[in-house]
Amino acid sequence: MRCISRTGGDSVTPKRLSPLVEGVPSSNGASDSSLSMKRIKFGEEKIPESEFEGGNGTSMAWGPQNQDEEEEEEEEDQSSTDSDNTEVRGSTGSRRYTISDSTIFKYCLGNLTERSLIMKEITNNAGDEEVSEFADQVSLYSGCSHHGYQIKMARKLIAEGTNAWILISRNYQNVHWDNVVIEIEEHFMRIAKCSSRSLTHQDFELLRRICGCYDYITQENFEKMWCWLFPVATSISRGLINGMWRSCSPKWIEGFVTKEEAEHSLQSQEPGTFILRFPTSRSWPHPDAGSLVVTYVGRDFVIRHRLLAVDHICDSSERYTDAKPLQDMLLAEPELSRLGRFPTSRSWPHPDAGSLVVTYVGRDFVIRHRLLAVDHICDSSERYTDAKPLQDMLLAEPELSRLGR
């Protein structure tokens, strides 16, 4: 049985599919050491009505704070009578940052924004040993080991996110989205340890929706996207998932798709058909950030969603030499029989299915994409006897001058 801690609407009802779960914890709450650690646990996923509201509203304020505000915060911390975080000087004279019990319980009971602020403070002051101890304590008191995984990820997530934004922004507050995509893709492929599969236009459109931006992106928009993308890339870097992500035929793991898009693609499909996706409502420091979700058609033709807890599956060949491929374990499930196919962007019945896209170099040497609304252009010679050829209309555009090769 998997104990999961949730806040607000992110509750999960545990549901187990027996072949993938190899053991049950002992009565005292500790896991039996004799049980194999390579297992996948299913839990039913209840995704909020809006996957882009509430789930990704984490802003970690990576930028420097105002000095006066910092002094005021320090005065408030010093005046507090609670057991706050302190620095203790050891026998060798070095300072050791200790994390109080109140901070542990604040993290366990806090929402995503409160947790991210706590982690920012801890990673700025504590060492790796203190962060690891904090992760173990939170996992113990919350009853969910996934919290510890997100806490141990925090330092790298914040550091790499800060460096990425510095490279992208170049000290500008607003950056055009077209100038961001290349840097995002390079960081993603490096973290995911996969150079053979790049992000598609559809993937970037979903990232833009997670950001909540349009043509220009701010640091706050970037942080929302990074808190979702970094855990996903870290999960893909793992051995058993990395191979599935690299696979294009069959395409075991779809790109970045929403719950609604996955459900739409499985309509009228046979029972047992499934699609793997990363839930868009799970952003760091949510305990399930970066997890996989199986969306499948049940035997009663009802589309269901199951969360794959793959935190115990790693890329250590020495530890898991006898581990089965993840796809084999999935197909061994009685409710899963065959991999579904997700339609590419702009497939019927998408309103822009069959449309043309112009990809061009702008005057500022930035490559852009524009959708041509050609629904009013038809082949009726009676209706459009005076219509100019489409190529003439394109070349008449001020931003388009010559056809590329």
N, C-alpha and C positions, 0 to 999 in steps of 0.2 A: 504494500500500500504506500502510495506516495503522498506525503504531507505537503500541501502547497499553501503558502501565505499569499493572500491577495488583498488589495485595497480597492474600495469603491466598486465600480462595475466590472472589474477585471477578475471576477471570481471564476474558478474553474471547478467543475464537478468531476472528480476523478472517476475514470472508467477504464477498466483493464481488459485488454485482449490477451488471453492467457499465454499463447505460444511465445510472445515476445518478452514476457516477464518471467524471469528464471527463479525468483525467490521473493519471500515476504519477510519484512523485518521481524525480529524477535519481540517478545512481549514487553521488554524493558525499553523499547524505542530505538535500540541500536541495531544496526544492520549485522546480519550474521556474516562473520568474516569468511566463512567457507563458501559463501555464494559468489558466483562469478560477477564481476563488475561490469562486464560488457552486456548491457541489456538496454532495451528501449521500452519506455513506459508511456502508455497512452493516457491522456486525460482529455475530457471533452472540453472544447474551447468555446467560450461564450464571448464573442467579439462584440463590442459596443455597436450601437446603431450607426454611428459615424466613426469610421476607422481613422479619420484624420482630425477628430476633435477629442481632446482629453488624453488620448493615448500617446501623442507625440509632443505634448506641450512642455517638454523639459528644456529649460534654458539654464545653462551652467555658468553664465557670466564669466567666460574665460578671460575677458579683457580686464585690465587693471582697474581697481576701484579707486574712488576719490580718497585722498589721504585723510581728510577730515572725517569722512564716513568710517574709515578704518579705525581712527582714534576713538570715535564715539562707540563703535562696536566693542573695542577693547575695554573701554570704561564700563560698558554694560556687563561684559563678561566678568570683570573684576568685582563688580558690585553684587554679582549673583551669589546667593547663599547655597545653591545646589552644588553637587559634586561635579564640577566641570572638568574639561580636559586640561591637564597640567603637564609641565615639563619637569622631570625629576632628574637631579644630577646624581649620577652613579658614583661608585667608588673611584672610577678612573677619571672622573671630572667631566665626562661627556654627558650631554643632555639626551634624555630619552623621553619621547612624547608618549604619554599614557592616555588612553581613551577611557573615559569614565563609563560606569554602568548606565547612567542617564542617557549618554549619547547612543549607546547600543540600543536601548529601548526606544529612543526617539526615532532611530533609523527603522526599527522593526514596525513601528506604528505609523510612520510618516508616509506622505504621498510621494510621487516620483520627484516633484520639484524639491521637496524638503530633503529627500535622500541624496539628490545630486549636489545640493549645497553642502550637506554634511561630508560627502565624499571629496568635494573640492577642498574643504578645510583640512581634512585628514591627509590627503595626498600631498598638500603643500607643506605639512609640518611633520608627518610621521614617516618612518622608514618602511622598507618592504616587510620587515619582521612584524612591526606593529600593525600594518595593514592586513597581513595574513592572519594575525591573532584576532583582529577585529572581524574579519570574514568568518572565522571559525565560531566566534561568539554569536554573531548574528544568525548564522546557520543553526546553531544549537537552540537559541531562544525562539526563533521563528518557526523551527521545525522544517525548514526548507533549505536544502543544500544549494539550490540555484542562486540564492542571495549571495552566498560566498563567491560563486563564480563571477557574478557581476561586480562585486567589490574588488576582487583581484584584478579585474580587467580595467578598473577605473584609471589608474595612473597612466597606462599606455593610451587609453582612449582620449583622455584630456590632453596629453602631451602631443600626440599625433594630430588631433583635431586642431589644436592651437597652431602648430606649424603649418598645417594644410591651409588654414584660413589666412595666415600671413602671406603665404605664397600666392594664394588666389586673389586676395584683396589688394595687395601692394599699397596699403595705407588708404585705400578708398573705402568709404562707408557702404556704397552700393556698387555692385559688380554685375555686368550683364551676364545673363544665364549662359549664353553661348561661349563666353570666356571661361566658364566654370567647369563645363562638362569634361574637358580634357584632363584637367587636374584631378577631378573626382575619379575618373576612370583609372588613371595611373595609380592613385592611392589604393583604390579598391582592389585592383589586380595584384598589387604588391602584397597587401595584407592577406588576401585570399589565396596567395601562392598559386596563381593560375594565370598564365600568359596566353593560353590558347583560346580563351573565351572572353570576349569583350562585352560591355554593356550595350544593349540595343536602344533604339529610339524609344521604344515602349518602356524600357527600364527607366530611362531618364525622365520620361513624362510622369511616372509614378513618384520618382524622387522629387520632382518639382511640386507635386501635389502634397507630399509630406512636408516639404519646406514651407508651403503656403505662400509661394512667390509667383510672380508672372515673368516679366522680362528682366527684372533686376532682383538680385539676392542680397540680403543683409547678413551680418554676423549672426543675428538671432535666427534667421531662416536656416543658415548653414548648420548651426548647432542642433536644431531640430532634426535635420536630415542626417547629420553625423551620428547622433545618438541611436538612430535606427540602422544606419548602414554599417557602422564599425562592428557591432556584434554579429551581423549577418556575414560580413567578410571573414571574421574570426572563426565562425562556425564552418564556413566553406573551406578554410585552411586545414581543417582536420582530415586525417587520412581517409576515413570511411565515407565522408561526405564529399571530399575534394574530387574523388574519381567520378562520382555521380554528377557533380556540377560540370566536369569537363566533357562528359558524354553528350554528344549531340545526336547520335542515332543509336538507340532511342534517347530522347531528351528526358532524362529522369527527373531533373529538377527544372521547373519552368523558371522563367525570369521573374521579375518583380510584378506580381499580379495581386489584385485585391480579392477579398472574399466573394464579392458580388460577381467579379469577372470569372472566377473559378466555378461558381455555381452555374453561371450562364453557359459555360463551355461544357458542363456535364449534363445539361438538360437533354432528355430523350436518349441518354446513354444506358447501356446495359448495367445491371447490378454488378458491383465489384470494380467498376472503372474508377480510377483515382488519379489525382493530381497532387504533386508536392509543391508547397509554396511557403514563403516566409510571411507570417502574419504582420500586417502593417500597423497593428495596434500595440505592438510589443516593442517599445523603445527602452534603451538603457536609462535608469537602472532597474527596469522591470525584471523580475527574476527569470522570465521566459524570453527575454530579448535575444534574438538570433536563433530561436528554435524553429523547427520545421513543423508544418501542419499538413496532415493528410486530409484532403477534401475528396470524398468518395460517394458513390451511389450505393445505398444500402439495399438489402434484399427486398425491402418494401418500396423501392424506387424513391426513397427519401434521401436527399443529399445531406450528408453529415460531415462534421469536422472533428478531427482528433489531433491533439498536440503530441508531438514526438519529443520526449525528454531525452536528448542525446548527449547530456553533459558528461556521461561516463564513457562515451566513445571517443577515443583520442587517436593520435597518429603514432603511438608508440608500438613499433613492430615487435619489440621484445616482450611487451606486456600482453599484446593481443595477437599472437601468432596464429591462434586457431579461430579468430573472429571471422564469421561469415560476412560476405558483402551485405551492405544495408539493403540493397534491392532484393536479395534473396530472402532476408528476414521479413521484408514487407510482403512479398508474394506468398510467404508461408502462412500469412494471416488468412483465416477463413473468409473474412469479409472483403479481402482485396484479391483481385484476380488478374487484372490487366491495367496497364498504364494508359491513361487518357491523353488526348492531344489537345493542346491549347491553341486556339486560332491566333494567327499573327495579327499585329495591329492593323486596323482598318479592314477587317474581314466582315462579310455580311453576317449579321444585319447592322453593322456599324453604319451610322449615317454618312460617313465619308468613304465607305467601301467603293473602290473603283476610281477614286479621285486621283488627281496628279499632284505631285509635290515638286516644287522648284527648289533645288539646292544651289545656292549661289554665293559668290564672294562679295561681301559688302564693301562700301567705300573705305571702311576702316580696316579692311583685310580680315574681317571676321566672317567665318562661314555660317550662313543662316539657311533656314528651311521655311518655305511658305507653301501652304496648302492652296491649290487652285480650286475654287468653287465653280465647277463646270456643269452644274446641274441645269443651267439655263442654255447651255450650248448643245444642240442636238443636230441630227443629220437631216432635218426636214428642210429641203430646199425651198419649199413654198413659204415657210415661216421666216427663214433667214437668207433670203436672196441677196441682201446687201451686207451680210456679215463678213467681216474680215477673217482671213485665215488665222488660226490660233497662234501660229508662229509670229505673224505680224503684230498681233496684240501683245505678245510677250516682249518682243524687241522694242515696242513702244514704251515699255515701262522704264522709268528713269534709272532704276537700279540694275537693269539687265541690258547688256550691250552686245555680247557675243556668246555663241554656243561653245561650251567646253568640249574637250575630246577625252 
